[in-house]
Amino acid sequence: MKVCIAEKPSVARDIADIIGAKQRKDGYYEGNGYQVTWTFGHFCTLKEPHDYTEQWKFWRLEDLPMIPSNFGIKLIENAGVQKQFKVIEQLVQQCEEVINCGDAGQEGELIQRWVLLKAQCSAPVKRLWISSLTEDAIREGFQKLKDADQYNNLYAAGSARAIGDWLLGMNATRLFTKKFAQGKTVLSIGRVQTPTLAMIVARQKEINAFVSEEYWELKTIYRETEFTATIDRIKVLERAEKGLAYLKEHPFEITSFERKEGKEGNPRLFDLTALQVEANKKFAYSADDTLKYIQNLYEKKMVTYPRVDTTYLSEDLHPKIEGIMKDLTPYAALTAPILAQPIPKLKTVFDDKKVTDHHAIIPTGIFPSNLNLEEKRIYDLVARRFIAAFYPECKIANTTVLGKVGQVEFKATGKQILEPGWKEVYANDTAPKKEGEEEEKILPVFTAGETGPHTPRVHQGKTTPPKAFTEASLLRAMETAGKQVDDEEMRELLKDNGIGRPSTRANIIETLFRRKYIEKKKKNIFATQTGIDLIDTIQTELLKSPELTGIWERKLRLIEKGEYTIDTFKQELIQMVIDLTVEVKTANYKVIAIAEKPAPPAEEKKKEAKPKEPKKAVVIEEQQCPKCKEHPLKKGNTAYGCANFKVCGFKLPFEIFGKKLTEKQIADLLAKGKTSKIKGWKLPGTEGEAEGKLVLNAGFDFEIEK
């Protein structure tokens, strides 16, 4: 017998139908020389600390770091898992060959290898490696079964990732919790979740410290076209008004008119991250939801394997494109122009060097039926992007007009679409616009040297703070390890150094929400006070730096390619955990003042809605920063801070030791260095509530004087 182990029961049923294993047994199908069984998700996990030694059952600083001499695996404690595992164990011990039909990716490889390891499989193993679950793909995959050893590096990378997450997560979480947390609070630290949180906190601090400034610009209208002065923004209204008076005395003169034809390249095919970004921008779907919808479409055989990080197709797919296009009958009007000519072998679409285990996400050609609204929308994104990739480029004309009024130079720009090309695919839709892309604006023809009357004016504006992260922009930041990248080519180059994998990023974001480290307001993501306090406590750059975490990620990818050994990776991680433990144990930071259960956003809003009215109005912003004594204080979302916060670093939270301060108490603290006696302080490491004065000490930290 040959035993096939699929990733889930539905896939096992499809495989059994195709290879002729028609007889249903308890936990498997049988027939035609095959037995087809299945797992459902992770059956095995790395052993927990207490599985190695009783001593590690308890959270104690003196027992850290925990470094097992050898990492072991165990079955998950679940009755369904244990029953199905017994079936697999019996089958693999009696068979002549095992065919690993697990999910064709790193996680899928790890799940199946651990099951075979736990079942003490000694039979030779083959690998079914397919990019879609259509009948044709499964048949072709069985005709071209691979040797399981070809995927040893993929398994090694999956193991290294799991061990790395265990070493850092288990040790750092216990370390920071025992050193800094109050009561029963657990401070969760993770190899990917902590740098992701650090990016959100850093952005929030920029927003909180941002001080909006007014500015003025000189603009004028000449021949129904608005021109803007090319001088720096004016900071003083009086100067802007003088500029306006000057403009009124002189005519407008055109100095240059330039029209350049260009092209707007087609949007790239989707990898998982790009699809999650697009679905978040367009439909406000979370990364986690988009992953569920595209996974459903994959299991319904309508799209190819989704957990991918390439936007290219392998060159051997080129002959199949025409057939897929013909099968996209709901989009016949859009595919007709492509099918009228031979399918071009575009370098922006086909490149074997950019494809590893899987290609970009594309439709399979199976008719999309029985889909809910969300699945329809995601399918439509994939189908239209696939079609748009083979359309001609969009041809445009960019116009730049320069002029002057007296000595002041002006500029206007325009854009005209000459041939829409791929944009026709999105004609009834908002085309996927790139960041900062201009709308179409057609300018009249001007001649250098022409002059005439114009209507000048002063435009008043305000500087805006940095934008808060959305899930879309956070996914992009994770993909590029925090670097702001708009160029597709550069993004491809940075992918190897991104943090997390495409398939795990959604889960990382969900974990941060679950732990109440971040919250969502409309589409924007903000760090909670707990999240900010946690990042402020972590002094070790390696734990919170996206760039450094990106370097670890690169090493994992090198293990996958066979260019780095798992043992070296493990030793480096062990050394890092040892160094981190020594550093934190001897450190002297303040304890994190957080509630055991952070209030949900709705409750916070209620609290903010009814602050106690101070008896006497005190304008805190008129006070000077007590630390640098050079800059005024500014009010942020959660605290007052020095206007020069990035350099000075002084911050006075609205809530300290579990109490929300009144304006009067804040004013006393700034003027006298202490408040009057107050009841109800919740001090770190103590039970119950304390009474005393809140004092701003010499180190500009807060303490209670009893």
C-alpha positions in Angstrom: 0.0 0.0 0.0 1.0 3.6 -0.6 -0.2 6.0 2.1 -1.0 9.6 1.1 -1.3 12.1 3.9 -3.2 15.3 2.9 -3.4 18.6 4.8 -7.1 18.3 5.5 -10.1 16.0 5.0 -11.5 17.9 2.0 -8.2 17.7 0.1 -7.9 14.0 1.0 -11.4 13.4 -0.5 -10.4 15.1 -3.8 -7.1 13.1 -4.0 -8.9 9.8 -3.1 -11.5 10.4 -5.9 -8.8 11.1 -8.5 -6.4 8.2 -7.6 -9.3 5.7 -7.2 -9.3 5.2 -3.4 -13.1 5.0 -3.3 -13.7 3.0 -0.1 -14.3 5.1 3.1 -12.7 3.7 6.2 -12.4 5.1 9.7 -10.0 8.1 9.3 -8.9 7.2 5.7 -9.9 6.2 2.2 -8.7 3.0 0.5 -8.6 1.5 -3.0 -6.4 1.0 -6.1 -3.3 0.3 -3.9 -3.6 3.6 -2.0 -4.7 4.6 1.5 -5.5 8.4 1.7 -5.5 9.9 5.2 -5.3 13.4 6.5 -4.2 15.9 9.3 -6.1 19.0 10.2 -3.7 21.8 11.0 -0.8 21.3 13.5 -0.8 17.8 15.1 2.5 18.3 16.8 4.2 21.2 18.6 7.6 21.8 20.2 7.6 20.6 23.8 6.9 23.2 26.4 9.4 24.2 29.1 7.8 21.9 31.8 8.1 18.9 29.4 11.9 19.1 29.7 12.2 19.6 33.5 9.8 20.2 36.4 11.9 23.2 37.4 10.8 25.1 34.2 7.1 24.7 35.2 7.5 27.8 37.4 8.2 31.4 36.1 11.4 32.3 38.0 14.1 34.8 36.9 16.9 32.5 38.3 15.9 29.7 35.9 16.4 31.8 32.8 17.6 31.3 30.1 15.8 28.0 29.3 17.9 26.2 26.6 17.0 22.5 26.0 20.0 20.4 25.0 17.8 18.9 22.2 14.4 20.2 21.1 11.6 17.6 21.1 8.1 17.5 19.7 4.8 16.3 21.3 1.3 15.6 20.1 -1.2 18.4 20.8 -3.6 17.5 23.6 -6.8 17.2 21.7 -9.0 14.0 21.5 -9.7 14.5 17.7 -6.0 15.0 16.9 -4.9 12.0 19.0 -7.5 9.7 17.4 -6.5 10.7 13.8 -2.8 10.4 14.7 -3.3 6.8 15.7 -4.8 6.1 12.3 -1.8 7.7 10.5 0.7 5.9 12.8 -0.8 2.5 12.0 -1.0 3.2 8.3 2.6 4.4 7.9 4.1 1.5 9.9 2.5 -1.0 7.5 3.0 0.7 4.1 5.6 0.4 1.4 5.7 4.1 0.6 4.4 7.4 2.0 3.3 10.3 -0.2 3.4 13.6 1.6 0.4 15.6 0.2 0.7 18.4 2.7 0.3 22.1 1.9 3.0 23.0 -0.5 4.8 25.5 1.7 7.2 25.8 4.6 4.5 25.4 7.3 2.8 22.6 5.4 6.2 20.8 5.2 6.8 21.2 8.9 3.3 19.9 9.9 3.7 16.7 7.9 7.4 16.0 8.7 6.7 16.3 12.5 3.7 13.9 12.1 6.0 11.4 10.2 8.7 11.8 12.8 6.3 11.3 15.7 4.8 8.2 14.0 8.4 6.8 13.6 7.9 6.4 9.8 10.7 4.3 8.2 9.1 3.9 4.8 10.5 5.9 1.8 8.7 9.2 1.4 7.6 11.0 -1.9 6.3 14.6 -2.1 3.2 15.8 -4.0 4.1 19.4 -4.9 1.3 21.3 -6.6 0.2 24.9 -7.1 -3.5 24.4 -7.3 -6.1 21.8 -6.3 -7.7 21.3 -9.7 -8.1 17.8 -11.0 -5.6 18.4 -13.7 -3.0 19.8 -11.2 -3.4 16.8 -8.9 -3.2 14.2 -11.7 0.0 16.0 -13.1 1.4 16.1 -9.6 1.0 12.3 -9.1 2.7 11.7 -12.4 5.7 13.9 -11.3 6.1 13.0 -7.6 9.2 14.4 -6.1 11.7 12.8 -3.7 11.0 14.1 -0.2 14.7 14.8 0.4 14.4 17.6 -2.2 12.5 19.5 0.5 14.9 18.9 3.4 16.1 22.5 3.4 12.5 23.8 3.5 11.9 21.5 6.5 15.2 22.8 8.1 14.0 26.4 7.7 10.6 25.6 9.2 12.3 23.9 12.2 14.7 26.7 12.7 11.9 29.2 12.6 9.9 27.2 15.2 13.0 26.8 17.5 13.9 30.4 17.1 10.4 31.6 18.1 10.5 29.2 21.1 13.9 30.3 22.3 13.1 34.0 22.0 9.4 34.0 22.9 9.5 31.6 25.9 12.6 33.2 27.4 12.0 36.9 26.7 8.3 36.7 27.7 9.2 35.2 31.1 12.2 37.5 31.5 10.2 40.8 30.9 7.1 39.6 32.8 9.1 38.7 35.9 11.3 41.8 35.8 8.8 44.5 34.9 5.1 43.4 35.1 2.6 44.0 37.8 0.4 41.4 39.4 -0.7 38.7 36.9 0.0 40.8 33.8 2.0 38.8 31.1 4.3 40.9 28.8 4.3 38.9 25.6 7.5 39.2 23.5 7.9 37.7 20.1 10.6 37.6 17.3 8.2 39.2 14.8 5.4 40.7 17.0 7.7 43.0 19.0 9.4 44.8 16.1 6.0 45.1 14.5 4.6 46.8 17.7 7.8 48.9 17.8 7.0 50.3 14.4 3.5 51.2 15.4 4.7 52.8 18.7 7.4 54.8 16.9 4.8 56.2 14.4 2.5 57.0 17.2 5.2 59.0 19.1 5.8 61.0 15.9 2.1 61.8 15.7 1.8 62.7 19.4 4.9 64.9 19.3 3.8 66.6 16.0 3.0 70.3 16.3 0.9 71.6 13.4 2.1 74.8 11.8 0.3 77.2 9.5 1.9 78.2 6.2 0.9 80.3 3.2 1.6 79.8 -0.5 1.3 82.1 -3.5 -0.9 80.9 -6.3 -2.3 82.5 -9.4 -4.8 81.7 -12.2 -3.7 82.4 -15.7 -5.8 81.3 -18.7 -8.0 79.2 -16.4 -5.0 77.3 -15.1 -3.8 77.4 -11.5 0.0 78.0 -11.0 1.8 77.7 -7.7 4.9 79.7 -6.7 8.0 77.5 -6.5 9.4 79.4 -3.5 9.5 77.7 0.0 6.3 77.8 2.0 5.8 81.2 3.8 5.6 81.0 7.6 4.5 84.6 8.2 1.2 85.9 6.9 2.5 89.5 6.6 5.2 88.3 4.2 2.6 86.4 2.1 0.5 89.5 1.9 3.5 91.6 0.7 4.1 88.8 -1.9 0.5 89.1 -3.1 0.8 92.9 -3.4 3.9 92.4 -5.5 2.2 89.9 -7.8 -0.7 92.3 -8.5 1.8 94.8 -9.9 3.2 92.5 -12.6 1.8 90.5 -15.5 2.2 86.7 -15.8 4.7 85.4 -18.3 5.2 81.9 -19.6 8.9 80.9 -19.6 8.6 77.2 -20.7 6.1 74.6 -21.9 7.1 71.0 -22.1 5.0 67.9 -23.0 6.6 64.5 -22.6 4.9 61.2 -23.6 5.4 58.3 -21.2 4.0 55.0 -20.0 2.4 53.7 -16.8 3.4 50.2 -16.3 0.9 47.4 -15.7 0.2 46.5 -12.1 2.1 43.4 -11.0 0.3 40.1 -10.4 -0.6 39.5 -6.7 1.5 37.9 -4.0 -0.4 37.4 -0.7 0.8 40.7 0.9 -0.2 42.8 -2.2 -3.6 41.1 -2.2 -4.1 41.8 1.5 -3.0 45.4 1.0 -5.4 46.0 -1.9 -8.3 44.3 -0.1 -7.7 46.5 3.0 -7.5 49.7 0.9 -10.6 48.8 -1.2 -12.9 46.9 1.2 -11.2 47.6 4.6 -10.8 43.8 5.0 -8.2 42.8 7.7 -5.2 40.8 6.5 -6.5 37.8 8.5 -9.9 37.9 6.7 -8.4 38.3 3.3 -6.2 35.2 3.9 -9.3 33.2 4.9 -11.2 34.3 1.8 -8.3 33.5 -0.6 -7.7 30.2 1.2 -11.4 29.3 0.6 -11.1 30.2 -3.1 -7.9 27.9 -3.3 -9.7 25.0 -1.7 -12.7 25.6 -4.1 -10.1 25.2 -6.9 -10.7 28.7 -8.3 -7.3 30.3 -7.6 -3.7 29.0 -7.3 -1.8 28.5 -4.0 -2.1 31.8 -2.1 0.6 31.8 0.6 3.2 33.2 -1.8 5.7 36.1 -1.9 6.4 36.4 -5.6 4.6 38.5 -8.2 5.9 36.5 -11.1 4.9 33.3 -13.1 7.3 30.5 -14.1 8.0 30.5 -17.8 6.5 27.0 -18.3 3.1 28.5 -17.5 3.1 30.7 -20.6 1.5 28.1 -22.9 -1.4 27.6 -20.3 -2.3 31.3 -20.1 -4.5 31.3 -23.2 -6.6 28.4 -21.9 -7.1 30.1 -18.5 -8.1 33.4 -20.3 -10.7 31.5 -22.4 -12.1 29.9 -19.2 -12.7 33.3 -17.6 -16.1 33.5 -19.2 -17.6 36.1 -16.8 -14.8 38.4 -18.0 -15.1 37.6 -21.7 -15.5 41.2 -22.8 -12.1 42.0 -21.1 -10.2 38.9 -22.3 -11.3 39.2 -26.0 -8.7 41.8 -26.9 -5.9 39.6 -25.3 -7.1 36.4 -27.0 -7.3 38.2 -30.4 -3.4 38.0 -30.5 -0.8 35.5 -29.3 -0.2 35.9 -25.5 3.0 37.9 -25.1 5.8 36.5 -22.9 6.3 39.6 -20.8 9.4 40.0 -18.6 7.2 41.7 -16.0 5.1 38.6 -15.7 7.4 35.6 -16.5 10.7 35.1 -14.7 12.0 31.8 -13.4 14.6 33.5 -11.3 11.9 35.3 -9.3 9.8 32.1 -8.7 10.8 29.7 -6.0 8.3 27.0 -4.8 5.3 28.8 -6.2 4.2 31.5 -8.6 2.0 34.5 -8.1 -1.7 34.1 -7.3 -3.8 33.7 -10.5 -7.2 32.2 -11.4 -7.3 28.5 -12.4 -10.1 29.0 -14.9 -12.6 27.0 -12.8 -15.9 28.9 -13.0 -16.5 31.0 -9.9 -19.7 29.6 -8.3 -21.2 29.3 -4.8 -19.2 32.3 -3.5 -20.2 34.7 -0.8 -19.8 38.5 -1.3 -16.4 38.6 0.3 -15.0 35.7 -1.8 -16.5 37.2 -5.0 -14.7 40.5 -4.3 -11.4 38.8 -3.7 -11.8 36.6 -6.7 -12.6 39.7 -8.8 -9.4 41.4 -7.6 -7.3 38.4 -8.6 -9.1 37.9 -12.0 -8.8 41.6 -13.0 -5.2 41.8 -12.0 -4.4 38.7 -14.0 -6.2 40.1 -17.1 -4.6 43.6 -16.6 -1.1 42.2 -16.6 -1.5 41.1 -20.3 -3.0 44.4 -21.5 -0.9 47.0 -23.3 0.7 49.7 -21.1 -1.2 52.9 -20.4 0.2 55.7 -22.5 0.2 59.2 -21.0 1.5 62.7 -21.7 2.9 64.7 -18.8 2.9 68.5 -19.2 5.1 70.9 -17.2 4.5 74.7 -17.6 6.8 77.2 -16.0 6.0 80.9 -15.7 7.0 84.0 -13.7 5.4 87.1 -12.2 8.2 89.7 -11.9 11.0 87.7 -10.2 8.6 85.1 -8.6 8.7 81.8 -10.5 5.5 79.6 -10.9 4.8 76.1 -12.0 1.8 74.0 -13.2 1.7 70.3 -14.1 -0.8 68.3 -16.0 -1.4 64.7 -17.1 -3.3 63.3 -20.0 -4.2 59.7 -20.7 -3.6 59.1 -24.5 -4.3 55.3 -24.5 -5.8 53.8 -21.4 -4.3 50.3 -22.1 -4.6 48.2 -18.9 -6.7 50.9 -17.2 -9.7 49.7 -19.3 -9.9 46.6 -17.1 -10.7 49.0 -14.2 -12.9 51.4 -16.3 -16.0 51.0 -14.1 -13.9 50.9 -11.0 -11.3 53.0 -9.1 -8.1 52.0 -10.7 -5.4 50.8 -8.3 -3.6 54.0 -7.7 -0.1 54.3 -6.6 0.9 56.5 -3.7 1.1 60.1 -4.8 -0.2 59.4 -8.3 -1.9 62.4 -9.9 -5.4 62.5 -11.3 -5.7 63.2 -15.0 -5.6 67.0 -15.6 -5.4 68.4 -19.2 -3.7 71.7 -19.6 -4.2 74.1 -22.5 -1.2 74.7 -24.9 1.0 77.6 -23.8 3.8 79.4 -25.7 7.0 80.5 -24.1 7.1 84.3 -24.0 3.4 84.9 -23.9 2.1 87.2 -21.2 -1.2 88.4 -19.8 -3.3 89.4 -16.8 -3.7 86.9 -14.0 -5.6 86.5 -10.7 -3.2 86.0 -7.8 -4.2 84.8 -4.3 -2.8 83.6 -1.0 -3.5 79.9 -0.1 -3.4 79.1 3.6 -2.6 75.6 4.7 -1.5 73.6 7.8 1.2 71.0 8.1 -0.2 67.5 8.8 1.2 64.9 11.1 2.6 61.6 9.8 -0.2 59.2 8.9 -1.2 56.4 11.3 -0.7 52.9 10.1 -3.5 51.0 8.4 -3.3 47.3 8.0 -2.3 47.9 4.4 0.6 50.3 5.2 1.6 48.1 8.2 1.8 45.0 5.9 4.0 46.9 3.5 6.2 48.1 6.4 6.6 44.5 7.6 7.4 43.4 4.1 10.3 45.9 3.7 11.4 45.8 7.4 10.1 49.3 8.0 11.6 51.0 5.0 9.2 53.3 3.0 9.2 51.9 -0.5 6.9 52.8 -3.3 8.9 51.3 -6.2 7.9 47.7 -7.2 11.5 46.7 -8.2 13.0 47.9 -4.9 10.2 46.1 -3.0 11.1 42.8 -4.7 14.7 43.2 -3.6 13.8 43.9 0.0 11.4 41.0 0.4 14.1 38.7 1.6 14.8 41.0 4.5 11.1 41.5 5.5 9.8 40.6 8.9 7.6 37.5 9.2 6.4 35.5 6.3 3.4 36.4 4.0 1.4 33.6 5.6 2.2 34.6 9.2 1.9 38.5 9.0 -1.9 38.5 9.4 -1.6 36.3 12.5 1.0 38.6 14.0 -1.3 41.6 13.6 -4.2 39.7 15.1 -2.0 38.7 18.1 -1.2 42.3 18.8 -4.9 43.1 18.8 -5.7 40.2 21.1 -3.0 41.1 23.6 -4.5 44.7 23.7 -1.1 46.2 22.6 -2.8 47.8 19.6 -6.4 49.0 18.7 -8.2 50.0 15.6 -10.1 53.3 15.2 -11.8 53.2 11.8 -9.1 51.9 9.5 -6.2 53.3 11.5 -4.1 51.3 13.9 -2.9 52.8 17.2 -0.8 51.5 20.0 -2.5 51.3 23.4 -0.7 52.7 26.5 0.2 49.0 27.4 1.9 48.7 24.0 3.8 52.0 24.3 5.0 51.1 27.9 6.2 47.7 26.7 8.3 49.1 23.9 9.6 51.9 26.1 10.8 49.2 28.6 12.7 47.1 26.0 16.2 48.6 25.7 17.6 45.7 23.6 17.5 47.0 20.0 17.6 43.5 18.6 14.1 42.7 20.0 12.4 45.8 18.5 14.4 46.7 15.4 12.7 45.7 12.1 16.0 45.8 10.3 17.7 43.4 12.7 14.7 41.1 12.7 14.8 41.3 8.9 18.4 40.0 9.0 17.2 36.9 11.0 14.5 36.4 8.4 17.1 36.5 5.6 19.1 33.8 7.4 16.0 31.6 7.5 15.6 32.1 3.8 19.2 31.1 3.3 18.6 27.9 5.3 15.7 27.2 2.9 18.1 27.6 -0.1 20.8 25.4 1.6 23.2 28.3 2.0 23.1 28.5 5.9 23.1 25.8 8.5 20.4 25.3 11.1 23.1 24.6 13.7 24.8 28.0 13.2 21.4 29.7 13.3 20.5 27.9 16.6 23.9 28.8 18.2 23.5 32.5 17.3 20.0 32.6 18.7 21.1 30.8 21.9 23.9 33.3 22.4 21.5 36.2 21.8 19.1 34.8 24.4 22.0 34.4 27.0 23.2 38.0 26.4 19.6 39.3 26.6 19.0 37.5 29.9 22.1 38.9 31.5 21.3 42.4 30.3 17.7 42.4 31.5 18.4 40.7 34.8 21.0 43.4 35.8 19.0 46.3 34.3 17.3 48.9 36.4 14.3 50.1 34.5 11.0 51.3 36.0 8.1 48.8 36.3 5.4 49.1 33.6 2.3 50.7 35.1 -0.5 48.9 33.2 -3.9 47.6 34.1 -4.2 43.8 34.2 -7.1 44.1 31.7 -6.7 47.2 29.5 -10.0 48.9 29.1 -11.6 48.4 25.6 -11.6 51.4 23.3 -15.4 52.1 24.0 -14.8 52.4 27.7 -11.8 54.6 27.2 -13.9 56.9 25.0 -16.6 57.1 27.8 -13.9 58.0 30.3 -12.5 60.7 28.0 -15.9 62.1 27.4 -16.5 63.1 31.0 -13.3 64.5 32.5 -13.6 66.3 35.9 -13.8 70.0 35.4 -10.9 71.7 37.1 -11.9 74.4 39.5 -9.4 76.9 38.0 -8.5 77.0 34.3 -4.8 76.3 33.9 -3.1 76.5 30.5 -0.5 73.7 30.6 0.7 74.5 27.1 2.0 77.9 28.4 4.3 76.1 30.9 7.9 75.4 30.0 9.3 71.8 29.8 10.8 71.1 33.3 13.5 69.0 31.9 15.2 71.0 29.1 13.7 74.3 30.2 13.9 75.6 26.6 10.7 74.5 24.9 7.0 74.7 25.8 4.8 71.7 26.5 2.5 70.3 23.8 -0.6 68.2 24.3 -0.7 64.8 22.6 -3.2 62.0 22.5 -2.1 60.4 25.8 0.3 62.8 27.4 1.8 66.3 27.6 5.3 66.3 26.1 8.2 68.6 25.3 7.7 70.4 22.0 11.3 69.1 21.3 10.3 65.5 22.4 12.6 63.7 20.0 15.7 65.3 21.6 14.5 66.0 25.1 12.2 63.0 25.7 10.1 64.5 28.5 6.6 63.1 28.8 3.9 63.6 31.4 1.1 61.0 30.8 -2.5 61.9 31.6 -2.8 58.7 33.6 -0.1 57.6 36.1 -0.2 54.7 38.6 -3.8 53.9 37.6 -5.1 57.5 38.2 -6.2 60.1 35.6 -4.7 63.4 36.7 -6.7 66.7 36.7 -5.3 69.8 35.0 -4.8 71.3 38.5 -2.7 68.2 39.6 -0.6 68.4 36.4 -0.1 72.2 37.0 1.0 71.5 40.6 3.4 68.8 39.5 5.0 71.1 36.9 5.1 74.2 39.2 6.0 72.6 42.6 7.4 69.2 41.5 4.6 67.4 43.5 0.9 67.2 43.9 -1.2 67.4 47.1 -2.0 64.0 48.8 -4.1 61.8 46.7 -5.7 58.4 47.4 -6.0 55.4 45.1 -2.6 55.0 43.6 -2.0 51.5 42.3 1.8 51.0 42.8 3.8 48.3 40.9 4.5 45.2 42.8 2.0 46.0 45.6 -1.6 44.9 46.3 -4.4 47.4 47.2 -4.3 51.2 46.8 -1.8 53.7 48.3 -2.1 57.3 49.5 0.5 59.9 48.9 1.9 62.8 46.8 2.9 62.3 43.2 6.5 63.6 42.8 8.5 64.4 39.7 12.0 63.2 40.8 15.5 64.4 39.7 15.5 61.8 36.9 12.2 63.2 35.6 10.4 59.9 36.6 7.3 59.7 38.7 7.2 58.3 42.3 4.8 58.4 45.3 5.9 60.2 48.4 3.9 58.8 51.4 
